[in-house]
Amino acid sequence: MPPITPMVRNLLILNVLMFFLSDRLFPTELFALHDIRSEAFRPHQFVTHMFMHGNLGHLFSNMFSLFIFGPMLERYWGEMRFLTFYLITGLGASFLYSAVHYYEISQVLEGASAFMQNPDPIDFRNLLEKAGVDPRSLESFLIDFNRNATDGQLILQAKAYATRLSEVILNSPMLGASGAVFGILMAFGMLFPNTELMLLFFPIPIKAKYFVLMYGAFELYSGFNRNPGDNVAHFAHLGGMLFAYILLKLWERQRNNFY
């Protein structure tokens, strides 16, 4: 394997340092991306969230992809063009994610408001579905609530849960370099489409263009068919791929200005 390129190395170091220093020097609450209606939101989070990760597995998967696919793109573009691409696709991913997440949260908040005005079991279950909560986790309570829909104590408990759920979802942050990394995957598939990849979970070689196509289709499906408990920011991944495609097409049209 050729030596790692300078900008990829710098990004790897920065992400690893931010991970191990987060909540010491770099509070996750301050640097992860929040909904713009959250009291924790700050404009700089559109950039800083790209260098924060939730756990070691999250960090490793993103940095491994950056390490594998990034150097070839950096050699093709140069350091500054690669960094520009990385940041723009990461920002684009966060913008698309924020727009979709804003809509999803609005649905939850509206569902909570509807339940508060008419606290019945049907509205409560609808709220859980909108929030992506698996009803089986509250199965016992839901059974009791369905049987005793006018019980004041059960209504108070359901209202308290709805209030906490709204607060948690509104203030849940998004973090990680996945948007920029998916932008890199998209660029690799577009610029080196016939390069054969040997993947750990796929026993035969697959061309980069087919890998990117299948991965994009999977993310699109997952984004629109989210399972309860799925906390993966699929639309951030799609945003990274979308902005990578747009940026590459713009650069292709302006190639004479750069080469």
BAFI-3210 file (N, C-alpha, C; in Angstrom, 3 decimals, decimal comma, padded with zeros to 6 digits):
// residues 259
n [1|2|3|4|5|6|7|8|9|10|11|12|13|14|15|16|17|18|19|20|21|22|23|24|25|26|27|28|29|30|31|32|33|34|35|36|37|38|39|40|41|42|43|44|45|46|47|48|49|50|51|52|53|54|55|56|57|58|59|60|61|62|63|64|65|66|67|68|69|70|71|72|73|74|75|76|77|78|79|80|81|82|83|84|85|86|87|88|89|90|91|92|93|94|95|96|97|98|99|100|101|102|103|104|105|106|107|108|109|110|111|112|113|114|115|116|117|118|119|120|121|122|123|124|125|126|127|128|129|130|131|132|133|134|135|136|137|138|139|140|141|142|143|144|145|146|147|148|149|150|151|152|153|154|155|156|157|158|159|160|161|162|163|164|165|166|167|168|169|170|171|172|173|174|175|176|177|178|179|180|181|182|183|184|185|186|187|188|189|190|191|192|193|194|195|196|197|198|199|200|201|202|203|204|205|206|207|208|209|210|211|212|213|214|215|216|217|218|219|220|221|222|223|224|225|226|227|228|229|230|231|232|233|234|235|236|237|238|239|240|241|242|243|244|245|246|247|248|249|250|251|252|253|254|255|256|257|258|259]
n.u [000,851|000,605|002,348|000,653|-001,156|-000,473|-002,710|-004,785|-003,582|-003,403|-006,120|-006,925|-005,417|-006,463|-009,183|-008,924|-007,648|-009,631|-011,609|-010,539|-010,099|-012,535|-015,213|-013,413|-011,518|-012,983|-016,150|-018,750|-021,440|-021,241|-019,987|-021,114|-023,708|-026,764|-030,367|-031,732|-033,604|-032,998|-031,743|-029,119|-027,956|-025,425|-024,016|-021,404|-021,397|-022,084|-019,704|-017,916|-019,041|-018,213|-015,843|-016,213|-017,008|-019,153|-018,459|-015,831|-016,040|-017,553|-015,776|-013,613|-014,715|-015,280|-012,737|-011,237|-012,348|-011,697|-008,920|-008,516|-009,735|-009,237|-006,426|-005,895|-007,590|-006,577|-004,026|-004,783|-006,103|-004,606|-003,525|-005,013|-007,284|-008,429|-008,994|-010,816|-012,900|-013,568|-014,513|-016,652|-018,428|-018,955|-020,213|-022,412|-023,700|-024,482|-026,294|-028,380|-029,151|-029,981|-032,203|-033,989|-034,153|-035,242|-037,840|-038,699|-038,524|-040,378|-042,709|-042,829|-043,057|-045,497|-047,095|-046,826|-048,044|-050,661|-051,345|-051,240|-053,431|-055,472|-055,437|-055,276|-054,915|-054,430|-053,354|-051,082|-049,661|-049,260|-047,547|-045,280|-044,545|-043,918|-041,709|-039,923|-039,787|-039,789|-042,780|-042,947|-041,240|-042,693|-044,810|-046,344|-047,296|-048,771|-050,784|-052,170|-052,961|-054,599|-056,696|-057,607|-058,319|-059,183|-058,036|-056,682|-054,087|-052,575|-052,778|-051,354|-048,796|-048,300|-048,317|-046,115|-044,100|-044,326|-043,560|-040,866|-039,850|-040,124|-038,347|-035,916|-035,577|-035,528|-033,170|-031,209|-028,038|-026,209|-023,341|-020,067|-017,919|-019,149|-020,684|-018,808|-017,098|-018,739|-019,028|-016,442|-016,412|-018,279|-016,979|-014,744|-015,942|-016,913|-014,649|-012,819|-014,119|-013,907|-012,146|-011,334|-012,668|-011,990|-013,949|-014,484|-016,928|-017,903|-017,344|-016,223|-014,462|-015,528|-016,515|-015,784|-017,794|-020,156|-020,244|-020,560|-023,033|-024,741|-024,418|-025,379|-028,062|-028,868|-028,639|-030,543|-032,893|-032,853|-033,038|-035,650|-037,114|-036,887|-036,009|-037,333|-035,324|-033,139|-030,409|-028,794|-027,546|-028,827|-029,556|-027,595|-025,453|-026,412|-026,557|-023,836|-023,006|-024,620|-023,776|-021,142|-021,391|-022,513|-020,469|-018,306|-019,263|-019,399|-016,692|-015,768|-016,846|-015,419|-012,859|-010,750|-009,955|-008,457|-006,583]
n.v [-001,198|002,215|005,031|006,896|009,894|013,443|015,194|013,431|012,039|014,135|014,658|012,219|012,193|014,479|013,779|011,529|012,665|014,518|012,728|011,354|013,473|014,584|015,753|016,395|018,470|019,243|019,619|017,380|018,140|020,791|020,810|018,892|018,505|020,130|020,364|023,330|024,538|023,800|024,621|024,076|024,449|025,767|027,830|027,064|024,345|023,052|022,604|021,591|019,193|017,272|016,268|014,870|011,887|009,170|006,708|004,212|002,326|003,720|005,794|004,261|002,997|005,164|006,391|004,333|004,034|006,556|006,328|004,246|005,066|007,792|008,645|008,130|009,889|012,301|012,316|012,586|015,078|016,831|018,398|020,687|020,830|018,391|018,698|020,821|019,542|017,576|019,111|020,564|018,542|017,391|019,543|019,878|017,450|017,793|019,900|018,808|016,696|018,170|019,532|017,428|016,226|018,302|018,355|015,780|015,982|017,999|016,611|014,865|016,677|017,865|015,615|015,117|017,412|017,047|014,789|015,783|017,476|015,735|013,200|010,156|006,564|005,903|008,215|008,354|006,042|006,655|008,807|007,523|005,980|007,971|009,024|007,004|005,046|001,801|000,214|-002,114|-001,855|-000,541|-002,134|-003,288|-001,011|000,195|-001,677|-001,520|001,168|001,181|-000,349|001,165|003,916|006,306|006,601|008,631|008,589|007,009|008,607|010,879|009,731|009,008|011,530|012,681|011,047|011,658|014,335|014,145|012,604|014,335|016,355|014,966|014,080|016,539|017,585|015,796|015,147|015,173|013,610|013,040|011,948|010,898|011,965|013,402|011,270|009,539|011,183|011,004|008,290|008,372|010,045|008,493|006,311|007,591|008,702|006,642|004,314|001,635|000,374|-002,422|-003,658|-005,410|-006,487|-006,860|-007,975|-008,995|-011,555|-011,620|-009,810|-006,449|-003,869|-000,403|001,427|-000,062|-000,797|001,693|002,429|000,417|000,861|003,467|003,039|001,399|003,159|005,064|003,552|002,808|005,302|006,129|004,103|003,665|001,671|001,068|002,442|002,806|004,734|005,821|008,318|008,426|010,214|012,096|010,670|010,294|012,967|013,675|012,128|013,214|015,941|015,508|014,465|016,697|018,590|017,398|017,373|020,116|020,806|019,303|020,647|022,966|022,329|023,232|025,464|024,581|022,672]
n.w [000,000|-000,885|000,663|003,235|002,555|003,104|003,906|004,469|006,554|008,445|008,919|009,999|012,385|013,653|014,020|015,697|017,937|018,736|019,469|021,711|023,399|023,722|025,745|027,652|026,861|024,687|024,772|024,033|023,881|023,155|020,672|018,947|016,433|016,772|016,593|015,168|016,759|019,276|022,523|022,782|020,344|018,193|015,663|014,797|014,989|012,655|011,395|013,372|014,257|012,505|013,379|015,640|017,438|018,413|019,620|019,884|017,819|015,923|015,304|014,277|011,970|010,268|010,023|008,964|006,413|005,391|005,429|003,582|001,111|000,838|000,292|-002,477|-003,786|-002,823|-003,970|-006,583|-006,669|-005,089|-001,988|-000,921|-002,559|-001,984|000,782|000,628|-000,734|001,154|003,345|002,191|001,343|003,814|005,112|003,388|003,817|006,487|006,227|004,646|006,299|008,559|007,571|006,937|009,442|010,906|009,890|010,691|013,503|013,897|013,272|015,442|017,594|016,944|017,166|019,901|020,905|019,966|021,425|024,055|024,029|023,502|025,229|024,493|024,053|021,324|020,104|021,642|020,930|018,220|018,514|019,559|017,341|015,444|016,680|016,445|018,366|019,655|020,117|021,601|023,709|025,586|026,102|028,214|029,566|027,491|027,088|029,531|029,372|027,124|028,064|030,129|029,411|030,472|032,893|035,296|036,453|034,697|032,424|033,254|033,525|030,864|029,652|030,904|029,891|027,158|027,189|028,073|025,974|023,776|024,521|024,619|021,952|020,612|021,560|020,882|019,608|016,450|015,210|013,803|011,089|008,932|006,775|005,190|004,647|003,169|001,007|-000,006|-000,716|-002,784|-004,621|-005,190|-006,454|-008,727|-009,989|-010,186|-011,378|-012,224|-010,595|-008,722|-005,732|-002,748|-000,333|003,208|003,981|001,673|-000,428|-003,013|-005,623|-006,310|-008,471|-008,028|-008,787|-008,716|-006,070|-004,785|-005,865|-004,829|-002,101|-001,850|-002,598|-000,521|001,683|000,953|001,012|003,744|004,933|004,355|005,421|008,250|010,995|014,292|016,845|015,249|014,986|013,088|010,957|008,184|006,153|006,312|005,288|002,678|001,960|001,904|-000,292|-002,312|-002,439|-003,093|-005,661|-007,000|-006,648|-007,962|-010,575|-011,066|-010,885|-012,989|-015,177|-014,979|-015,459|-017,108|-015,792|-013,722|-014,373]
ca.u [000,000|001,417|002,342|-000,507|-000,943|-000,405|-003,979|-005,490|-002,931|-003,794|-007,517|-006,962|-004,889|-007,403|-010,368|-008,559|-007,424|-010,924|-012,344|-009,993|-010,141|-013,913|-015,718|-012,363|-011,250|-013,960|-017,431|-019,595|-022,662|-020,959|-019,438|-021,983|-024,721|-028,110|-031,445|-031,609|-034,538|-032,472|-030,954|-027,711|-027,454|-024,523|-023,697|-020,139|-021,579|-022,144|-018,341|-017,229|-019,584|-017,505|-014,642|-016,636|-017,557|-019,852|-017,760|-014,629|-016,437|-017,949|-014,522|-012,811|-015,314|-015,095|-011,323|-010,763|-012,758|-010,865|-007,565|-008,487|-010,139|-008,801|-005,132|-005,925|-008,216|-005,651|-002,976|-005,421|-006,485|-003,724|-003,941|-006,035|-008,520|-009,003|-009,554|-012,010|-013,933|-013,935|-015,301|-017,900|-019,352|-019,376|-021,200|-023,618|-024,361|-025,126|-027,431|-029,473|-029,599|-030,691|-033,506|-034,834|-034,345|-036,169|-039,180|-039,023|-038,762|-041,648|-043,768|-042,882|-043,577|-046,923|-047,740|-046,875|-049,051|-051,972|-051,622|-051,516|-054,785|-056,424|-054,580|-055,828|-053,882|-054,115|-052,415|-049,818|-048,959|-048,820|-046,376|-044,141|-044,150|-043,269|-040,419|-039,057|-039,697|-040,407|-043,875|-042,762|-040,521|-043,702|-045,970|-047,171|-047,990|-049,743|-051,934|-052,937|-053,532|-055,704|-057,803|-058,066|-057,954|-059,561|-057,351|-055,911|-052,683|-051,953|-052,684|-050,235|-047,560|-048,123|-047,953|-044,736|-043,241|-044,366|-042,751|-039,452|-039,505|-039,967|-037,117|-034,765|-035,422|-035,160|-031,804|-030,279|-027,103|-025,637|-021,906|-019,326|-017,385|-019,747|-021,092|-017,619|-016,575|-019,580|-018,647|-015,214|-016,794|-018,936|-015,951|-013,915|-016,708|-017,060|-013,352|-012,124|-015,282|-013,612|-011,230|-011,973|-012,519|-012,231|-014,518|-014,489|-018,233|-018,297|-016,223|-015,670|-014,164|-016,636|-016,044|-016,135|-019,056|-021,272|-020,232|-021,150|-024,449|-025,461|-024,381|-026,310|-029,426|-029,143|-028,847|-031,823|-033,936|-032,821|-033,479|-037,109|-037,733|-036,106|-036,517|-037,253|-034,012|-032,078|-029,914|-027,835|-027,976|-028,765|-029,644|-026,277|-024,683|-026,912|-026,161|-022,437|-022,917|-025,251|-022,925|-019,953|-021,766|-022,665|-019,165|-017,493|-019,787|-018,971|-015,252|-015,582|-017,160|-014,419|-011,554|-009,727|-009,495|-007,675|-005,546]
ca.v [000,000|003,431|005,798|007,746|011,262|014,388|015,704|012,304|011,820|015,203|014,453|011,071|012,628|015,424|013,051|010,687|013,555|015,039|011,652|011,061|014,667|015,054|015,798|016,927|019,796|019,544|019,045|016,878|018,941|022,077|020,669|018,069|019,299|020,059|021,024|024,778|024,966|023,382|025,618|023,689|024,700|026,871|027,740|026,381|022,890|022,508|022,183|020,835|017,840|016,353|015,773|014,228|010,547|008,689|005,597|003,773|001,673|004,787|006,430|003,346|002,755|006,350|006,628|003,255|004,396|007,698|005,806|003,392|005,727|009,178|008,951|008,116|011,149|013,402|012,318|013,025|016,486|017,669|018,515|021,688|020,456|017,291|019,256|021,570|018,550|016,941|020,042|020,911|017,402|017,273|020,602|019,544|016,358|018,319|020,721|017,934|015,999|019,112|019,808|016,245|016,040|019,357|017,879|014,627|016,460|018,731|015,615|014,378|017,754|017,988|014,445|015,322|018,440|016,430|013,899|016,591|018,016|014,619|012,113|008,807|005,572|005,908|009,317|008,028|005,078|007,399|009,590|006,606|005,605|009,117|009,224|005,854|004,222|000,491|000,075|-003,290|-001,447|-000,032|-002,979|-003,438|000,257|000,405|-002,561|-000,912|002,436|000,845|-000,883|002,182|005,143|007,498|006,571|009,868|008,302|006,556|009,770|011,686|009,033|009,113|012,914|012,887|010,359|012,429|015,542|013,743|012,144|015,520|017,038|014,139|014,111|017,891|017,895|014,725|015,681|014,351|013,805|012,070|012,336|010,015|012,692|013,631|009,964|009,062|011,996|010,404|007,051|008,756|010,551|007,365|005,539|008,351|008,957|005,363|003,419|000,227|-000,171|-003,544|-003,639|-006,657|-006,056|-007,880|-008,623|-009,413|-012,466|-011,529|-008,418|-005,659|-002,594|000,718|002,062|-000,878|-000,696|002,983|002,379|-000,418|001,513|004,587|002,503|000,928|004,322|005,668|002,686|002,899|006,626|006,242|002,969|003,530|000,769|001,633|002,339|003,101|006,099|006,162|009,500|007,991|011,346|012,731|009,886|010,637|014,348|013,662|011,595|014,166|017,110|015,046|014,383|018,060|019,251|016,801|017,837|021,512|020,808|018,749|021,719|024,029|021,656|024,044|026,483|023,989|021,737]
ca.w [000,000|-000,937|001,918|003,471|002,083|004,234|004,413|005,088|007,847|009,363|009,293|010,907|013,687|014,253|014,471|016,840|019,080|019,170|020,127|023,039|024,235|023,863|027,113|028,527|026,317|023,642|025,209|022,947|023,830|022,520|019,323|018,099|015,744|017,334|015,873|015,341|017,808|020,568|023,233|022,667|018,994|017,882|014,226|014,501|015,050|011,296|011,060|014,426|014,445|011,602|014,030|016,877|017,223|019,589|020,273|019,177|016,575|015,001|014,874|013,463|010,656|009,431|009,753|008,094|005,052|004,991|005,217|002,397|-000,121|000,775|-000,322|-003,936|-004,193|-002,523|-004,995|-007,826|-006,580|-004,286|-000,597|-000,639|-003,239|-001,211|002,013|000,230|-001,021|002,425|004,155|001,510|001,400|005,210|005,352|002,629|004,533|007,697|005,832|004,251|007,509|009,425|006,976|007,122|010,880|011,330|009,545|011,537|014,855|013,864|013,339|016,826|018,440|016,643|017,756|021,349|021,153|019,743|022,548|025,237|023,900|023,501|025,723|024,372|023,686|019,895|019,874|022,309|020,076|017,035|018,917|019,653|015,982|014,828|017,335|016,204|019,576|019,488|021,094|022,459|024,919|026,521|025,833|029,413|029,808|026,421|027,348|030,629|028,916|026,218|028,851|031,076|028,706|031,241|034,191|035,448|036,737|033,444|031,539|033,735|033,173|029,411|029,353|031,355|028,920|025,919|027,402|028,076|024,635|022,930|024,919|024,233|020,497|020,204|021,981|020,500|018,616|015,390|015,166|013,020|009,782|007,934|005,579|004,374|004,230|002,070|-000,142|-000,522|-001,403|-004,040|-005,536|-005,606|-007,423|-009,969|-010,633|-010,415|-011,343|-012,517|-009,597|-008,031|-004,276|-002,039|000,933|004,251|004,073|000,320|-000,698|-004,363|-006,000|-006,844|-008,982|-007,154|-009,203|-008,248|-004,610|-004,420|-006,245|-003,876|-000,792|-001,934|-002,603|000,845|002,541|000,580|001,577|005,205|005,326|004,253|006,115|009,479|012,010|015,643|017,470|014,284|015,226|012,042|010,191|006,785|005,242|006,298|004,324|001,346|001,695|001,501|-001,648|-003,226|-002,623|-003,808|-007,084|-007,520|-006,675|-009,024|-011,855|-011,217|-011,165|-014,335|-016,129|-014,843|-015,440|-017,750|-014,852|-012,653|-014,834]
c.u [000,883|001,339|001,095|-000,175|-001,073|-001,763|-004,823|-004,897|-003,359|-005,241|-007,669|-006,513|-005,890|-008,635|-010,074|-008,345|-008,746|-011,726|-011,846|-009,985|-011,558|-014,384|-014,630|-012,053|-012,310|-015,296|-018,306|-020,839|-022,448|-020,589|-020,249|-023,116|-026,103|-029,118|-031,416|-032,581|-034,052|-031,667|-029,456|-027,121|-026,539|-024,132|-022,417|-020,285|-021,705|-020,768|-017,789|-017,767|-018,846|-016,281|-014,936|-017,223|-018,096|-019,155|-016,603|-014,958|-016,830|-016,711|-013,756|-013,396|-015,117|-013,633|-010,730|-011,121|-011,944|-009,452|-007,465|-008,721|-009,579|-007,494|-005,145|-006,554|-007,290|-004,517|-003,529|-005,663|-005,401|-004,339|-005,123|-007,357|-009,214|-009,658|-010,828|-013,172|-014,464|-014,867|-016,644|-018,894|-019,825|-020,419|-022,510|-024,411|-025,110|-026,336|-028,632|-030,036|-030,438|-032,081|-034,469|-035,161|-035,317|-037,610|-039,597|-039,329|-040,079|-042,823|-043,937|-043,498|-045,070|-047,699|-047,866|-047,946|-050,455|-052,332|-051,955|-052,950|-055,845|-055,683|-055,247|-054,739|-053,490|-053,110|-051,063|-049,004|-048,454|-047,575|-045,134|-043,629|-043,425|-041,869|-039,461|-038,849|-040,426|-041,512|-043,706|-042,024|-041,465|-044,970|-046,903|-047,976|-049,074|-050,988|-052,813|-053,654|-054,717|-056,934|-058,427|-057,723|-058,298|-058,907|-056,422|-054,437|-051,943|-051,796|-051,522|-048,893|-047,276|-047,718|-046,513|-043,761|-043,178|-043,514|-041,263|-039,000|-039,271|-038,667|-035,884|-034,516|-034,979|-033,690|-030,793|-029,348|-026,731|-024,142|-021,257|-018,918|-018,049|-020,153|-019,935|-017,060|-017,419|-019,369|-017,397|-015,524|-017,428|-017,909|-015,071|-014,637|-016,856|-015,744|-012,596|-013,160|-014,962|-012,562|-011,941|-011,630|-012,785|-012,659|-014,575|-015,798|-018,734|-017,147|-015,615|-015,391|-015,399|-016,097|-016,589|-017,486|-020,258|-021,382|-020,918|-022,649|-025,255|-025,524|-025,359|-027,757|-029,817|-029,428|-030,181|-032,978|-034,010|-033,324|-034,989|-037,839|-036,966|-036,797|-036,446|-035,873|-032,858|-031,628|-028,835|-028,388|-027,874|-028,801|-028,375|-025,372|-025,103|-026,539|-024,714|-022,264|-023,496|-024,347|-021,608|-020,229|-021,849|-021,317|-018,281|-017,967|-019,389|-017,491|-014,966|-015,836|-016,086|-012,991|-010,460|-009,189|-008,521|-006,523|-004,848]
c.v [001,243|004,188|006,671|009,179|012,262|014,818|014,612|012,022|012,873|015,040|013,271|011,474|013,530|014,703|012,185|011,537|014,086|013,971|011,441|012,273|015,197|014,829|016,114|018,352|020,230|018,907|018,625|017,735|020,251|021,937|019,756|018,924|019,044|020,698|022,522|025,318|024,600|024,509|025,320|023,995|025,921|026,739|026,963|024,863|022,257|022,016|021,234|019,420|016,815|015,721|015,145|012,856|009,987|007,574|005,146|003,098|002,675|005,473|005,529|003,174|003,953|006,557|005,536|003,562|005,571|007,231|005,003|004,184|007,141|009,430|009,003|009,408|012,331|013,453|012,846|014,530|017,392|017,912|019,462|021,369|019,324|017,809|020,045|020,621|017,937|017,844|020,371|019,750|017,169|018,306|020,302|018,442|016,880|019,173|019,848|017,205|016,927|019,408|018,643|016,055|017,084|018,919|016,730|015,060|017,222|017,768|015,095|015,436|017,960|016,810|014,575|016,340|017,873|015,520|014,685|017,135|016,918|013,349|010,739|007,857|005,595|007,012|009,033|007,049|005,761|008,227|008,709|006,237|006,742|009,340|008,062|004,983|002,907|000,326|-001,114|-002,948|-000,900|-000,878|-003,083|-002,170|000,493|-000,460|-001,964|000,357|002,193|000,370|000,175|003,570|006,406|007,544|007,781|009,624|007,859|007,719|010,662|011,050|009,160|010,524|013,206|012,237|011,149|013,690|015,212|013,331|013,327|016,236|016,275|014,220|015,483|018,176|016,797|015,226|014,667|014,642|012,718|012,587|011,576|010,740|012,923|012,314|009,389|009,899|011,447|009,110|007,358|009,225|009,421|006,550|006,255|008,517|007,678|004,236|001,946|-000,372|-001,263|-003,499|-005,026|-006,289|-007,211|-008,665|-009,114|-010,247|-012,378|-010,071|-007,730|-004,318|-001,452|001,321|001,265|-000,839|000,587|002,984|001,574|000,238|002,691|004,125|002,021|002,099|004,996|004,856|002,831|004,242|006,761|005,116|002,677|002,596|001,435|001,405|002,597|004,554|006,511|007,316|009,191|009,171|012,202|011,996|010,242|012,067|014,443|013,175|012,580|015,368|016,733|014,997|015,779|018,738|018,704|017,255|019,289|021,588|020,270|019,811|022,808|023,496|022,519|025,135|025,928|023,129|022,307]
c.w [000,000|000,388|002,017|003,086|003,245|004,779|005,050|006,462|008,866|009,834|010,241|012,308|014,394|014,796|015,694|018,088|019,626|019,907|021,552|023,970|024,423|025,286|028,135|028,082|025,307|024,017|024,031|022,779|023,082|021,051|018,405|017,553|016,330|016,379|016,172|016,387|019,200|021,209|023,126|021,296|018,946|016,411|013,918|014,471|013,668|010,845|012,115|014,601|013,593|012,260|015,385|016,547|018,540|020,329|019,380|017,850|015,505|014,435|013,917|012,066|009,726|009,055|008,863|006,637|004,529|004,647|003,913|001,111|-000,273|000,046|-001,842|-004,472|-003,931|-003,543|-006,323|-007,817|-006,003|-002,907|-000,401|-001,343|-002,472|000,065|001,713|-000,021|000,267|003,230|003,503|001,576|002,837|005,573|004,634|003,302|005,747|007,350|005,446|005,463|008,379|008,888|007,187|008,599|011,437|011,069|010,471|012,970|014,935|013,954|014,759|017,738|018,197|017,235|019,266|021,708|020,998|020,911|023,811|025,207|023,968|023,924|025,676|023,873|022,219|019,577|020,506|021,468|018,798|017,337|018,987|018,261|015,289|015,401|017,125|017,421|019,319|020,534|022,031|023,741|025,980|026,454|027,036|029,686|028,766|026,615|028,442|030,172|027,978|026,989|029,761|030,541|029,474|032,615|034,314|035,679|035,485|032,468|031,940|033,375|031,676|029,016|029,756|030,378|027,616|026,026|027,363|026,690|023,707|023,230|024,463|022,738|020,016|020,483|021,656|019,400|017,538|015,329|014,326|011,652|008,644|006,661|004,635|003,843|003,092|000,818|-000,808|-001,271|-002,761|-005,061|-006,055|-006,676|-008,755|-010,719|-010,970|-010,452|-011,509|-011,594|-008,813|-006,544|-003,736|-000,627|001,925|004,267|002,713|-000,241|-002,091|-004,701|-006,590|-007,310|-008,129|-007,509|-008,721|-006,725|-004,153|-004,726|-005,230|-002,505|-000,763|-001,886|-001,207|001,778|002,230|001,149|003,094|005,693|005,333|004,983|007,400|010,458|013,377|016,254|016,527|014,465|014,233|011,212|008,697|005,819|005,270|005,311|002,894|000,970|001,259|000,078|-002,661|-003,496|-003,299|-005,308|-007,699|-007,668|-007,782|-010,405|-012,110|-011,564|-012,562|-015,396|-016,123|-014,931|-016,046|-016,832|-013,817|-013,148|-016,061]
res [m|p|p|i|t|p|m|v|r|n|l|l|i|l|n|v|l|m|f|f|l|s|d|r|l|f|p|t|e|l|f|a|l|h|d|i|r|s|e|a|f|r|p|h|q|f|v|t|h|m|f|m|h|g|n|l|g|h|l|f|s|n|m|f|s|l|f|i|f|g|p|m|l|e|r|y|w|g|e|m|r|f|l|t|f|y|l|i|t|g|l|g|a|s|f|l|y|s|a|v|h|y|y|e|i|s|q|v|l|e|g|a|s|a|f|m|q|n|p|d|p|i|d|f|r|n|l|l|e|k|a|g|v|d|p|r|s|l|e|s|f|l|i|d|f|n|r|n|a|t|d|g|q|l|i|l|q|a|k|a|y|a|t|r|l|s|e|v|i|l|n|s|p|m|l|g|a|s|g|a|v|f|g|i|l|m|a|f|g|m|l|f|p|n|t|e|l|m|l|l|f|f|p|i|p|i|k|a|k|y|f|v|l|m|y|g|a|f|e|l|y|s|g|f|n|r|n|p|g|d|n|v|a|h|f|a|h|l|g|g|m|l|f|a|y|i|l|l|k|l|w|e|r|q|r|n|n|f|y]
***
